[in-house]
Structure formats: C-alpha cells, structure tokens
Amino acid sequence: MLGVIPFGNPFKKELTGLIGVRPGNIHYYRQAFIPKSSVPPDDKKIEEHQERLEFLGDAILEAVISDFLFKTFPFADEGFLSKVRAKIVNRDHLNQVGEILKLDRLIKPPIHQNQHKKDLLGNTLEAIIGAIFLDKGFRIVHRFIMMHLIEDDREFYRLVMEESDYKSLLVEWGQKHKEEIDFQTTDSDMSHPMAPVFLSRVKIGSEWAGKGSGTSKKEAEQNAAQQALEFIYKHRNNQELHP
C-alpha cells in the first residue's frame, strides 16, 4: 500500500530504517517520495515532486556504476561495460531494488488510485539517490549505491554472467588480483563416440575452482571458467573480489 507512513517525524524515522541513511535536510527526501502523479496537474511548482531529483540521481547512479565496472574489469571492452551498466541501471532492475527496500511504504499515492504505477519504485530510487547526494555528498551516496546495487544484490552477478566471455573474465580477474589461472583440458570420446567430449578443469593458484565439459575445447573451458567465477563470488568475497 502506497503512502501508509505520513510525513513528519514518523516519516524521518521510517526513512532512516528503509535506506540506512539518517537525513539532514528532510525536504529533499520528502520531495523524493512524491511522484508527479501525486501532484495536481494545475500545480506548476516543479519542486513539489520528484522529477528533478530523479534526473540528478540517474546521472549519479550511472557515474558510480561506470566507475565501478571500469575498475573491476580493467581489460573489458566498451561494449561489455556498456551492456552490463545498462542492465544494472535499467528500470526493471531499479524497480526490483526499490521493492527490496520497501520504498512503497513512503511513496505518496497518486491523485487517481487507478493511475498506472509502472516504474514508480525505480523512479523513486533514483530520486532518493539525488536526495542523498544533495544532503550528504558523494561519499555517502556512493556507499548507498554500492551497498544496494552491487554488494548486497545477487542480481548483479547474474547480469554480469549473462554478458560474459567467462574465460576472458576469469583471466582478467587473475591479472587484476595477481592470481595464476591454469586450465587443464583433455578430450575423451569413450562415452560419446560420435562426438568427442572435452573435459576442462581450472585452477586458481593452487586451488581447484571449477570444471566443465563440452563438445569442443572452447565450450568445456567456458563452462569451467563459469564455475570458477561462481566459486570466487561465493567463497572469496571477504577479499572484495568480484567476477
């Protein structure tokens, strides 16, 4: 249900619990939770709704994500970086993050209850990013974005993997973190006489991290690299390692 928490002190308390940021200038945050559909059409005061904050938050979000991807994948080309960034900042993904944060608890309901609410959570999330930036500065908003769209967001891993040449990403990761990556691939046609099966294992340093099979050497190594990246993500995050 939208707008169940009234503005005022309860709003400030609820806001702090939802986004993990204690507000200074509460005006920015109140504005962030007011969609344009909640303002009467004859009200010309653009400062009464979230659109300007949404514009600012969108730019900050793209800058933070671009910086993170640029540093995390030092050998990835522009095409890969652009595709992953687009998936992270697209409206469907932002709506999902907004839903996890339960932003709907504070959003002011539209004037007409039957109005289309598509993208309301994502728009509000961007407006909140703009509000945090104006209120707290870049360091705090950077931490907020990283926490909710990268570090605590398992969807990020899936989005990266969808666009990945797994072997190249694993090699890039090894170069960045000074870890030796060793593929050992053999072929065996014992079980598939008509189509030889290749078996591949990958070692990170002295540790076996993944294995895979395929009808070609490339496919087997891609599958082994994918498993190794999953291993890194699940078991080595304490070293701030990203696939």
N, C-alpha and C positions, 0 to 999 in steps of 0.2 A: 504494500500500500504506500502510495507516494505521500510525502509530507506529513507523516504522523508525528514528528517532533516539531513543536512550534519554535519560532525564532525567539531568542532571548538567552538567558543563562542555560536552560536545558539544551539549547542548540549548541552552545560552545562546548558543553561537557560531552554531548553525544559526538560532536565533530572530532574532538580530540581522541575519543575511543575508536572512531572509524578510520581515521587517516594516520594516527600516530604522531601528529604534529600539534603542539599547543599554539593556538593562534594568538597573534599580537593584535593586528588590526582586523577585527572581526568583520568589518564591512566587506572586505574582499571575498571572504568565504560565503557570506550571505548571498552576495551577488552571484557567486559561482553556482549556487543551487537554485537559481531562478531561471528556468528556460524561457525563451522568448514567447512560447505558447502560454505562459502563465501571466503575461503582462497584457492588459487591454490594448487592442490594436490602435486606439486613439492616443495612447500614451507614447509620446515621442522621445522620452528620456532613455537614451540607449544605455545609460549607466544603471538602469533598473534591471537589466537581465544579463545573462552570462556570455553573450556572443563575443564581446571584446576580450574577455579573459580567455575564452576558448581559442581565439586567434593567437594570443600570446602563448598559451600553453602548448598549442600544436607546434609552434616554432621551437620552443624549448625542448619539447619531447624529441623532436627529430634531431636536434643538435646533440643531445645526450646519447641517444641510441646510436647515432652516426659515429660519435667519438668512441663509444664502447666497441662497436663492431670493427672499426678501423684498427684499434689497438689489439683486439682479441684475435683477429685473423689477419696478421701482417702480410701474408702472401696471397690473400684472396683478391680477385679482380673486382672492378667496379660493378660488374653485372651481378655477381654473387652478393656483394654488400647491399646493393640497392634492393634486390629481391627479398633478402632477409629483413631489412629495415621496413620495407613496405608491408610485410606480413605482421611485424610486431606492432606497427602504428596504425594498422587498418581498423576500421570502425568495429568490425565484428570482434576482434581481439580486445579492443579497448572496452567494448560492452561487457565482455566476459570478466575483465579485471574489475570493472565497476560493480558488477554483480557480486563478485567475491568480497569486495569491500563494503557491500550493502549500502551503496550510496543512495539507493531509492528511499531509505529511511528519512532522508533530509530534503529531498527534492520537492520543491513547491509544485503542487498539482496544477495541471493546465486548466484554463478557464472552462473549456468544454471537456467533460470527462471522457467523451468518445474520441478525442483527438489522438492521432497516431503518435505513439511513443517510441518508435524505432530510433535507435541511436541516442536516446536520452542519456543513458548511463555513460557511454563513451564521450559524448559532448561534455557532460558534467565533469568527468575525469580530467579532460583537457583544461577545463575552466579552473578546476582545483589546482592543477599544476601551475597555471598562470597566477592564481591567488597566492600559492606558497612562494613563488618566485618574488612577487612584489612585497610580500610580508617578511620573508625570511632570507631571501637571497639565493644565489646559485648553489652554494654548497648543500643547503638543506633540501632544495628541490631535486638536486642530483641524487642525493641519498634516497629520497622518496621514490623516484623513478626506478633506480636500480633495485630497490627492495621489492617493489610490486610488479615490475615488468620484466625483471631478469632473475634476480637471486631466488625469489620465492615463487617463481612462475614456471612450472614444469612445461607449460605450453611453449616456452621459448626453445627448449631443447627439441621439441617436435618440429617447430618451424625451421630451425637450423638444419635438422636432418633431412627435411623434405627437399632442400635445395642443394644438398651436399654431394660432392665427389668425396666419398668417405675417406679413401686412401689419401687424397691430397690434403684433406683437413687434418688427418692424423699426422701426416708428415710435417705439416705446418705447425701443429701443436708441439711436436717433438723438437723442432728447430727453436721455437719460441722458448720452451722450458728446458732446453739443453738435455733432452732425453733421447737416447738411441732407440730408433724404431726398426725392428727387424722382421721382415716377412719370410716365412719358410713355406713354400708351396710345392706340392707334389701332385702327380696325376696317378689315378688308379682306375682302371677300367674293369675291375673284377665284377662289380655289381651291375654295371651298365655297359655291356659290350658294344652297343650301337652308338653310345655317346659317352666318351671318357669323362669321368668326374674328377675335377681338380679339388684338392683339399689344401687349405691355407691356414696357417697359424701365425699370429703376430705377437711379438714380444716387445714390451716397453722396458728398456733397461734389462734387468734380469728376471722380469716378471711376465709370465704368460697372461695376456689380457683379452684375447679374442680368437675365435676360429670360425671358419666358414667354408662352404663348398659351392661349386658351380660347374656349369658345363664348359666354362673357359677359365683360364688363369685369372683374367681380369675380374670376372664375376666372383670367383672364390675370394680374391683379395679384398674386393669391395665389401663383401659380407663379413669377412674377418675384421676389417677396419671399422665397420659399423658397430660390431660387438665391442671392440676395444674402446671406441668413443663412449659407448654406453657405460662401460666399466669405469672410465675416467670420471664421467659425470656423477655416477652413483657412489663411487668409493673414494674419490680423491678431491672432493670439493673443499675439504679443510685446507688445501693448499691453494685455494682460489684458482683452480684450473677449470677452464671451460673448453668444450669440444670445438 
